[in-house]
């Protein structure tokens, strides 16, 4: 599953629209990754500040 570094996240929401399985939800100041995440890595590659990281 993708892990969010909440201190780095800008809450821009760019990753949310890219997720092919809609596993990302952006709340006002919190990005949540659901269990639907397939670890495709699209959001990790897109994040401009590197706030998303795939886990082994």
mmCIF file of the N, C-alpha and C atoms, coordinates in Angstrom:
data_MODEL
# 
_entry.id   MODEL 
# 
loop_
_atom_site.group_PDB 
_atom_site.id 
_atom_site.type_symbol 
_atom_site.label_atom_id 
_atom_site.label_alt_id 
_atom_site.label_comp_id 
_atom_site.label_asym_id 
_atom_site.label_entity_id 
_atom_site.label_seq_id 
_atom_site.pdbx_PDB_ins_code 
_atom_site.Cartn_x 
_atom_site.Cartn_y 
_atom_site.Cartn_z 
_atom_site.occupancy 
_atom_site.B_iso_or_equiv 
_atom_site.pdbx_formal_charge 
_atom_site.auth_seq_id 
_atom_site.auth_comp_id 
_atom_site.auth_asym_id 
_atom_site.auth_atom_id 
_atom_site.pdbx_PDB_model_num 
ATOM 1   N N  . UNK A 1 1  ? 0.845   -1.180 0.000   1.00 0.00 ? 1  UNK A N  1 
ATOM 2   C CA . UNK A 1 1  ? 0.000   0.000  0.000   1.00 0.00 ? 1  UNK A CA 1 
ATOM 3   C C  . UNK A 1 1  ? 0.889   1.241  0.000   1.00 0.00 ? 1  UNK A C  1 
ATOM 4   N N  . UNK A 1 2  ? 0.388   2.291  -0.593  1.00 0.00 ? 2  UNK A N  1 
ATOM 5   C CA . UNK A 1 2  ? 1.098   3.567  -0.631  1.00 0.00 ? 2  UNK A CA 1 
ATOM 6   C C  . UNK A 1 2  ? 0.954   4.257  0.721   1.00 0.00 ? 2  UNK A C  1 
ATOM 7   N N  . UNK A 1 3  ? 2.052   4.832  1.185   1.00 0.00 ? 3  UNK A N  1 
ATOM 8   C CA . UNK A 1 3  ? 2.076   5.539  2.463   1.00 0.00 ? 3  UNK A CA 1 
ATOM 9   C C  . UNK A 1 3  ? 2.227   7.029  2.183   1.00 0.00 ? 3  UNK A C  1 
ATOM 10  N N  . UNK A 1 4  ? 1.479   7.842  2.925   1.00 0.00 ? 4  UNK A N  1 
ATOM 11  C CA . UNK A 1 4  ? 1.515   9.294  2.762   1.00 0.00 ? 4  UNK A CA 1 
ATOM 12  C C  . UNK A 1 4  ? 2.331   9.917  3.882   1.00 0.00 ? 4  UNK A C  1 
ATOM 13  N N  . UNK A 1 5  ? 3.283   10.765 3.513   1.00 0.00 ? 5  UNK A N  1 
ATOM 14  C CA . UNK A 1 5  ? 3.997   11.574 4.496   1.00 0.00 ? 5  UNK A CA 1 
ATOM 15  C C  . UNK A 1 5  ? 3.168   12.849 4.649   1.00 0.00 ? 5  UNK A C  1 
ATOM 16  N N  . UNK A 1 6  ? 2.383   12.913 5.701   1.00 0.00 ? 6  UNK A N  1 
ATOM 17  C CA . UNK A 1 6  ? 1.445   14.020 5.877   1.00 0.00 ? 6  UNK A CA 1 
ATOM 18  C C  . UNK A 1 6  ? 2.135   15.357 6.124   1.00 0.00 ? 6  UNK A C  1 
ATOM 19  N N  . UNK A 1 7  ? 3.402   15.326 6.526   1.00 0.00 ? 7  UNK A N  1 
ATOM 20  C CA . UNK A 1 7  ? 4.145   16.570 6.733   1.00 0.00 ? 7  UNK A CA 1 
ATOM 21  C C  . UNK A 1 7  ? 4.610   17.159 5.409   1.00 0.00 ? 7  UNK A C  1 
ATOM 22  N N  . UNK A 1 8  ? 4.830   16.315 4.409   1.00 0.00 ? 8  UNK A N  1 
ATOM 23  C CA . UNK A 1 8  ? 5.278   16.780 3.099   1.00 0.00 ? 8  UNK A CA 1 
ATOM 24  C C  . UNK A 1 8  ? 4.124   17.087 2.155   1.00 0.00 ? 8  UNK A C  1 
ATOM 25  N N  . UNK A 1 9  ? 3.017   16.408 2.316   1.00 0.00 ? 9  UNK A N  1 
ATOM 26  C CA . UNK A 1 9  ? 1.885   16.532 1.398   1.00 0.00 ? 9  UNK A CA 1 
ATOM 27  C C  . UNK A 1 9  ? 1.378   17.968 1.341   1.00 0.00 ? 9  UNK A C  1 
ATOM 28  N N  . UNK A 1 10 ? 1.223   18.478 0.104   1.00 0.00 ? 10 UNK A N  1 
ATOM 29  C CA . UNK A 1 10 ? 0.725   19.843 -0.104  1.00 0.00 ? 10 UNK A CA 1 
ATOM 30  C C  . UNK A 1 10 ? -0.797  19.893 -0.205  1.00 0.00 ? 10 UNK A C  1 
ATOM 31  N N  . UNK A 1 11 ? -1.444  18.739 -0.221  1.00 0.00 ? 11 UNK A N  1 
ATOM 32  C CA . UNK A 1 11 ? -2.897  18.628 -0.363  1.00 0.00 ? 11 UNK A CA 1 
ATOM 33  C C  . UNK A 1 11 ? -3.374  19.246 -1.675  1.00 0.00 ? 11 UNK A C  1 
ATOM 34  N N  . UNK A 1 12 ? -2.570  19.083 -2.721  1.00 0.00 ? 12 UNK A N  1 
ATOM 35  C CA . UNK A 1 12 ? -2.917  19.648 -4.029  1.00 0.00 ? 12 UNK A CA 1 
ATOM 36  C C  . UNK A 1 12 ? -4.000  18.829 -4.729  1.00 0.00 ? 12 UNK A C  1 
ATOM 37  N N  . UNK A 1 13 ? -4.096  17.537 -4.400  1.00 0.00 ? 13 UNK A N  1 
ATOM 38  C CA . UNK A 1 13 ? -5.133  16.684 -4.970  1.00 0.00 ? 13 UNK A CA 1 
ATOM 39  C C  . UNK A 1 13 ? -4.811  16.108 -6.334  1.00 0.00 ? 13 UNK A C  1 
ATOM 40  N N  . UNK A 1 14 ? -3.648  16.410 -6.862  1.00 0.00 ? 14 UNK A N  1 
ATOM 41  C CA . UNK A 1 14 ? -3.292  15.908 -8.184  1.00 0.00 ? 14 UNK A CA 1 
ATOM 42  C C  . UNK A 1 14 ? -3.282  14.400 -8.275  1.00 0.00 ? 14 UNK A C  1 
ATOM 43  N N  . UNK A 1 15 ? -2.866  13.740 -7.237  1.00 0.00 ? 15 UNK A N  1 
ATOM 44  C CA . UNK A 1 15 ? -2.779  12.279 -7.231  1.00 0.00 ? 15 UNK A CA 1 
ATOM 45  C C  . UNK A 1 15 ? -4.156  11.620 -7.230  1.00 0.00 ? 15 UNK A C  1 
ATOM 46  N N  . UNK A 1 16 ? -5.128  12.280 -6.645  1.00 0.00 ? 16 UNK A N  1 
ATOM 47  C CA . UNK A 1 16 ? -6.463  11.693 -6.487  1.00 0.00 ? 16 UNK A CA 1 
ATOM 48  C C  . UNK A 1 16 ? -7.084  11.358 -7.838  1.00 0.00 ? 16 UNK A C  1 
ATOM 49  N N  . UNK A 1 17 ? -7.020  12.284 -8.767  1.00 0.00 ? 17 UNK A N  1 
ATOM 50  C CA . UNK A 1 17 ? -7.611  12.072 -10.088 1.00 0.00 ? 17 UNK A CA 1 
ATOM 51  C C  . UNK A 1 17 ? -6.853  11.082 -10.949 1.00 0.00 ? 17 UNK A C  1 
ATOM 52  N N  . UNK A 1 18 ? -5.614  10.806 -10.614 1.00 0.00 ? 18 UNK A N  1 
ATOM 53  C CA . UNK A 1 18 ? -4.798  9.882  -11.400 1.00 0.00 ? 18 UNK A CA 1 
ATOM 54  C C  . UNK A 1 18 ? -4.998  8.426  -11.021 1.00 0.00 ? 18 UNK A C  1 
ATOM 55  N N  . UNK A 1 19 ? -5.482  8.164  -9.829  1.00 0.00 ? 19 UNK A N  1 
ATOM 56  C CA . UNK A 1 19 ? -5.589  6.792  -9.335  1.00 0.00 ? 19 UNK A CA 1 
ATOM 57  C C  . UNK A 1 19 ? -6.623  6.005  -10.149 1.00 0.00 ? 19 UNK A C  1 
ATOM 58  N N  . UNK A 1 20 ? -6.185  4.920  -10.818 1.00 0.00 ? 20 UNK A N  1 
ATOM 59  C CA . UNK A 1 20 ? -7.110  4.151  -11.656 1.00 0.00 ? 20 UNK A CA 1 
ATOM 60  C C  . UNK A 1 20 ? -8.150  3.349  -10.873 1.00 0.00 ? 20 UNK A C  1 
ATOM 61  N N  . UNK A 1 21 ? -7.930  3.161  -9.570  1.00 0.00 ? 21 UNK A N  1 
ATOM 62  C CA . UNK A 1 21 ? -8.894  2.400  -8.766  1.00 0.00 ? 21 UNK A CA 1 
ATOM 63  C C  . UNK A 1 21 ? -9.562  3.271  -7.700  1.00 0.00 ? 21 UNK A C  1 
ATOM 64  N N  . UNK A 1 22 ? -9.388  4.584  -7.809  1.00 0.00 ? 22 UNK A N  1 
ATOM 65  C CA . UNK A 1 22 ? -9.998  5.547  -6.876  1.00 0.00 ? 22 UNK A CA 1 
ATOM 66  C C  . UNK A 1 22 ? -9.696  5.219  -5.414  1.00 0.00 ? 22 UNK A C  1 
ATOM 67  N N  . UNK A 1 23 ? -8.435  4.901  -5.135  1.00 0.00 ? 23 UNK A N  1 
ATOM 68  C CA . UNK A 1 23 ? -8.042  4.525  -3.778  1.00 0.00 ? 23 UNK A CA 1 
ATOM 69  C C  . UNK A 1 23 ? -7.632  5.720  -2.926  1.00 0.00 ? 23 UNK A C  1 
ATOM 70  N N  . UNK A 1 24 ? -7.560  6.903  -3.528  1.00 0.00 ? 24 UNK A N  1 
ATOM 71  C CA . UNK A 1 24 ? -7.129  8.093  -2.792  1.00 0.00 ? 24 UNK A CA 1 
ATOM 72  C C  . UNK A 1 24 ? -8.301  9.036  -2.561  1.00 0.00 ? 24 UNK A C  1 
ATOM 73  N N  . UNK A 1 25 ? -8.419  9.516  -1.342  1.00 0.00 ? 25 UNK A N  1 
ATOM 74  C CA . UNK A 1 25 ? -9.452  10.484 -0.992  1.00 0.00 ? 25 UNK A CA 1 
ATOM 75  C C  . UNK A 1 25 ? -8.778  11.647 -0.289  1.00 0.00 ? 25 UNK A C  1 
ATOM 76  N N  . UNK A 1 26 ? -9.046  12.848 -0.776  1.00 0.00 ? 26 UNK A N  1 
ATOM 77  C CA . UNK A 1 26 ? -8.469  14.040 -0.171  1.00 0.00 ? 26 UNK A CA 1 
ATOM 78  C C  . UNK A 1 26 ? -9.527  14.742 0.660   1.00 0.00 ? 26 UNK A C  1 
ATOM 79  N N  . UNK A 1 27 ? -9.267  14.811 1.944   1.00 0.00 ? 27 UNK A N  1 
ATOM 80  C CA . UNK A 1 27 ? -10.103 15.585 2.844   1.00 0.00 ? 27 UNK A CA 1 
ATOM 81  C C  . UNK A 1 27 ? -9.427  16.941 3.002   1.00 0.00 ? 27 UNK A C  1 
ATOM 82  N N  . UNK A 1 28 ? -9.974  17.840 3.757   1.00 0.00 ? 28 UNK A N  1 
ATOM 83  C CA . UNK A 1 28 ? -9.443  19.200 3.843   1.00 0.00 ? 28 UNK A CA 1 
ATOM 84  C C  . UNK A 1 28 ? -7.935  19.238 4.103   1.00 0.00 ? 28 UNK A C  1 
ATOM 85  N N  . UNK A 1 29 ? -7.475  18.529 5.096   1.00 0.00 ? 29 UNK A N  1 
ATOM 86  C CA . UNK A 1 29 ? -6.044  18.527 5.407   1.00 0.00 ? 29 UNK A CA 1 
ATOM 87  C C  . UNK A 1 29 ? -5.495  17.120 5.596   1.00 0.00 ? 29 UNK A C  1 
ATOM 88  N N  . UNK A 1 30 ? -6.077  16.168 4.878   1.00 0.00 ? 30 UNK A N  1 
ATOM 89  C CA . UNK A 1 30 ? -5.683  14.773 5.078   1.00 0.00 ? 30 UNK A CA 1 
ATOM 90  C C  . UNK A 1 30 ? -5.903  13.987 3.790   1.00 0.00 ? 30 UNK A C  1 
ATOM 91  N N  . UNK A 1 31 ? -4.874  13.293 3.344   1.00 0.00 ? 31 UNK A N  1 
ATOM 92  C CA . UNK A 1 31 ? -4.986  12.408 2.193   1.00 0.00 ? 31 UNK A CA 1 
ATOM 93  C C  . UNK A 1 31 ? -5.038  10.979 2.712   1.00 0.00 ? 31 UNK A C  1 
ATOM 94  N N  . UNK A 1 32 ? -6.049  10.246 2.296   1.00 0.00 ? 32 UNK A N  1 
ATOM 95  C CA . UNK A 1 32 ? -6.227  8.875  2.773   1.00 0.00 ? 32 UNK A CA 1 
ATOM 96  C C  . UNK A 1 32 ? -6.094  7.891  1.616   1.00 0.00 ? 32 UNK A C  1 
ATOM 97  N N  . UNK A 1 33 ? -5.382  6.798  1.856   1.00 0.00 ? 33 UNK A N  1 
ATOM 98  C CA . UNK A 1 33 ? -5.217  5.729  0.874   1.00 0.00 ? 33 UNK A CA 1 
ATOM 99  C C  . UNK A 1 33 ? -6.018  4.531  1.365   1.00 0.00 ? 33 UNK A C  1 
ATOM 100 N N  . UNK A 1 34 ? -6.966  4.075  0.550   1.00 0.00 ? 34 UNK A N  1 
ATOM 101 C CA . UNK A 1 34 ? -7.808  2.947  0.967   1.00 0.00 ? 34 UNK A CA 1 
ATOM 102 C C  . UNK A 1 34 ? -7.143  1.614  0.625   1.00 0.00 ? 34 UNK A C  1 
ATOM 103 N N  . UNK A 1 35 ? -7.746  0.546  1.098   1.00 0.00 ? 35 UNK A N  1 
ATOM 104 C CA . UNK A 1 35 ? -7.242  -0.801 0.838   1.00 0.00 ? 35 UNK A CA 1 
ATOM 105 C C  . UNK A 1 35 ? -7.389  -1.197 -0.626  1.00 0.00 ? 35 UNK A C  1 
ATOM 106 N N  . UNK A 1 36 ? -8.109  -0.398 -1.400  1.00 0.00 ? 36 UNK A N  1 
ATOM 107 C CA . UNK A 1 36 ? -8.269  -0.674 -2.827  1.00 0.00 ? 36 UNK A CA 1 
ATOM 108 C C  . UNK A 1 36 ? -6.978  -0.414 -3.605  1.00 0.00 ? 36 UNK A C  1 
ATOM 109 N N  . UNK A 1 37 ? -6.016  0.227  -2.965  1.00 0.00 ? 37 UNK A N  1 
ATOM 110 C CA . UNK A 1 37 ? -4.733  0.568  -3.596  1.00 0.00 ? 37 UNK A CA 1 
ATOM 111 C C  . UNK A 1 37 ? -4.050  -0.688 -4.136  1.00 0.00 ? 37 UNK A C  1 
ATOM 112 N N  . UNK A 1 38 ? -3.643  -0.634 -5.402  1.00 0.00 ? 38 UNK A N  1 
ATOM 113 C CA . UNK A 1 38 ? -2.963  -1.764 -6.035  1.00 0.00 ? 38 UNK A CA 1 
ATOM 114 C C  . UNK A 1 38 ? -1.457  -1.534 -6.158  1.00 0.00 ? 38 UNK A C  1 
ATOM 115 N N  . UNK A 1 39 ? -0.976  -0.432 -5.613  1.00 0.00 ? 39 UNK A N  1 
ATOM 116 C CA . UNK A 1 39 ? 0.447   -0.066 -5.659  1.00 0.00 ? 39 UNK A CA 1 
ATOM 117 C C  . UNK A 1 39 ? 0.968   0.050  -7.087  1.00 0.00 ? 39 UNK A C  1 
ATOM 118 N N  . UNK A 1 40 ? 0.168   0.627  -7.967  1.00 0.00 ? 40 UNK A N  1 
ATOM 119 C CA . UNK A 1 40 ? 0.595   0.799  -9.355  1.00 0.00 ? 40 UNK A CA 1 
ATOM 120 C C  . UNK A 1 40 ? 1.711   1.837  -9.473  1.00 0.00 ? 40 UNK A C  1 
ATOM 121 N N  . UNK A 1 41 ? 1.780   2.765  -8.510  1.00 0.00 ? 41 UNK A N  1 
ATOM 122 C CA . UNK A 1 41 ? 2.858   3.743  -8.482  1.00 0.00 ? 41 UNK A CA 1 
ATOM 123 C C  . UNK A 1 41 ? 2.609   5.037  -9.225  1.00 0.00 ? 41 UNK A C  1 
ATOM 124 N N  . UNK A 1 42 ? 1.465   5.173  -9.863  1.00 0.00 ? 42 UNK A N  1 
ATOM 125 C CA . UNK A 1 42 ? 1.177   6.395  -10.612 1.00 0.00 ? 42 UNK A CA 1 
ATOM 126 C C  . UNK A 1 42 ? 1.191   7.607  -9.696  1.00 0.00 ? 42 UNK A C  1 
ATOM 127 N N  . UNK A 1 43 ? 0.556   7.515  -8.561  1.00 0.00 ? 43 UNK A N  1 
ATOM 128 C CA . UNK A 1 43 ? 0.502   8.650  -7.635  1.00 0.00 ? 43 UNK A CA 1 
ATOM 129 C C  . UNK A 1 43 ? 1.884   8.980  -7.081  1.00 0.00 ? 43 UNK A C  1 
ATOM 130 N N  . UNK A 1 44 ? 2.679   7.942  -6.826  1.00 0.00 ? 44 UNK A N  1 
ATOM 131 C CA . UNK A 1 44 ? 4.029   8.136  -6.288  1.00 0.00 ? 44 UNK A CA 1 
ATOM 132 C C  . UNK A 1 44 ? 4.877   8.912  -7.292  1.00 0.00 ? 44 UNK A C  1 
ATOM 133 N N  . UNK A 1 45 ? 4.782   8.551  -8.566  1.00 0.00 ? 45 UNK A N  1 
ATOM 134 C CA . UNK A 1 45 ? 5.554   9.218  -9.616  1.00 0.00 ? 45 UNK A CA 1 
ATOM 135 C C  . UNK A 1 45 ? 5.092   10.655 -9.834  1.00 0.00 ? 45 UNK A C  1 
ATOM 136 N N  . UNK A 1 46 ? 3.803   10.904 -9.675  1.00 0.00 ? 46 UNK A N  1 
ATOM 137 C CA . UNK A 1 46 ? 3.246   12.222 -9.960  1.00 0.00 ? 46 UNK A CA 1 
ATOM 138 C C  . UNK A 1 46 ? 3.509   13.241 -8.862  1.00 0.00 ? 46 UNK A C  1 
ATOM 139 N N  . UNK A 1 47 ? 3.555   12.826 -7.619  1.00 0.00 ? 47 UNK A N  1 
ATOM 140 C CA . UNK A 1 47 ? 3.632   13.759 -6.488  1.00 0.00 ? 47 UNK A CA 1 
ATOM 141 C C  . UNK A 1 47 ? 4.831   14.706 -6.635  1.00 0.00 ? 47 UNK A C  1 
ATOM 142 N N  . UNK A 1 48 ? 4.571   16.018 -6.691  1.00 0.00 ? 48 UNK A N  1 
ATOM 143 C CA . UNK A 1 48 ? 5.653   16.984 -6.912  1.00 0.00 ? 48 UNK A CA 1 
ATOM 144 C C  . UNK A 1 48 ? 6.616   17.136 -5.739  1.00 0.00 ? 48 UNK A C  1 
ATOM 145 N N  . UNK A 1 49 ? 6.215   16.691 -4.553  1.00 0.00 ? 49 UNK A N  1 
ATOM 146 C CA . UNK A 1 49 ? 7.081   16.851 -3.378  1.00 0.00 ? 49 UNK A CA 1 
ATOM 147 C C  . UNK A 1 49 ? 7.522   15.514 -2.784  1.00 0.00 ? 49 UNK A C  1 
ATOM 148 N N  . UNK A 1 50 ? 7.172   14.413 -3.429  1.00 0.00 ? 50 UNK A N  1 
ATOM 149 C CA . UNK A 1 50 ? 7.592   13.099 -2.953  1.00 0.00 ? 50 UNK A CA 1 
ATOM 150 C C  . UNK A 1 50 ? 6.944   12.671 -1.656  1.00 0.00 ? 50 UNK A C  1 
ATOM 151 N N  . UNK A 1 51 ? 5.700   13.104 -1.444  1.00 0.00 ? 51 UNK A N  1 
ATOM 152 C CA . UNK A 1 51 ? 5.005   12.785 -0.199  1.00 0.00 ? 51 UNK A CA 1 
ATOM 153 C C  . UNK A 1 51 ? 4.401   11.385 -0.188  1.00 0.00 ? 51 UNK A C  1 
ATOM 154 N N  . UNK A 1 52 ? 4.399   10.719 -1.327  1.00 0.00 ? 52 UNK A N  1 
ATOM 155 C CA . UNK A 1 52 ? 3.840   9.373  -1.419  1.00 0.00 ? 52 UNK A CA 1 
ATOM 156 C C  . UNK A 1 52 ? 4.960   8.373  -1.657  1.00 0.00 ? 52 UNK A C  1 
ATOM 157 N N  . UNK A 1 53 ? 4.859   7.239  -0.984  1.00 0.00 ? 53 UNK A N  1 
ATOM 158 C CA . UNK A 1 53 ? 5.898   6.219  -1.096  1.00 0.00 ? 53 UNK A CA 1 
ATOM 159 C C  . UNK A 1 53 ? 5.259   4.843  -1.125  1.00 0.00 ? 53 UNK A C  1 
ATOM 160 N N  . UNK A 1 54 ? 5.695   4.001  -2.051  1.00 0.00 ? 54 UNK A N  1 
ATOM 161 C CA . UNK A 1 54 ? 5.214   2.629  -2.116  1.00 0.00 ? 54 UNK A CA 1 
ATOM 162 C C  . UNK A 1 54 ? 5.889   1.787  -1.056  1.00 0.00 ? 54 UNK A C  1 
ATOM 163 N N  . UNK A 1 55 ? 5.174   0.804  -0.537  1.00 0.00 ? 55 UNK A N  1 
ATOM 164 C CA . UNK A 1 55 ? 5.752   -0.087 0.471   1.00 0.00 ? 55 UNK A CA 1 
ATOM 165 C C  . UNK A 1 55 ? 6.007   -1.450 -0.152  1.00 0.00 ? 55 UNK A C  1 
ATOM 166 N N  . UNK A 1 56 ? 7.022   -2.138 0.306   1.00 0.00 ? 56 UNK A N  1 
ATOM 167 C CA . UNK A 1 56 ? 7.339   -3.469 -0.254  1.00 0.00 ? 56 UNK A CA 1 
ATOM 168 C C  . UNK A 1 56 ? 6.315   -4.515 0.143   1.00 0.00 ? 56 UNK A C  1 
# 
